[in-house]
Amino acid sequence: MEQFNTVVNQNLGWVHENKYVLPVLSLFLGMYAALARPKLPNFIAKLFENPVFRLVMISYIIYRGNKDPQLALMIAAAFLITMHMINKQQVEKLCCGYDDAGNCIECFSKKPSQTCCGYDDAGNCIEC
């Protein structure tokens, strides 16, 4: 076991000695874990849409940054990822699907009597 510890300390000792590696690694792992995220509950989405709540969160991140920069970075990353998820959910509500170029095909139409999945370059309805 001591041989293992010696090998690890010789090869990875710099990870513990450098004060920037662990926060960056924690941030990377947190962002990687966010890729497997579930859909946000409605009450959290409404909370993050409130400008007062966002201002309080940003103020808390700034305050926490003076005391614990690693925690502040992780909170900021979680805040940004959550805001991104909420915006992505809102965009997905507007899209029926995506074309070959990755552009959104809109679910709403210009005329109420038409059911359009999107519009061509001339502005004509593409019926579903």
ABEGO torsion letter per residue (X at the ends): XAAAAAAAAAAAAAAAABAAAAAAAAAAAAAAAAAABBBBBAAAAAAAABAAAAAAAAAAAAAAAAABAAAAAAAAAAAAAAAAAAAAAAAAAABAEBBAAGBBBBABBABAABBBAEBBAAGBBBBX
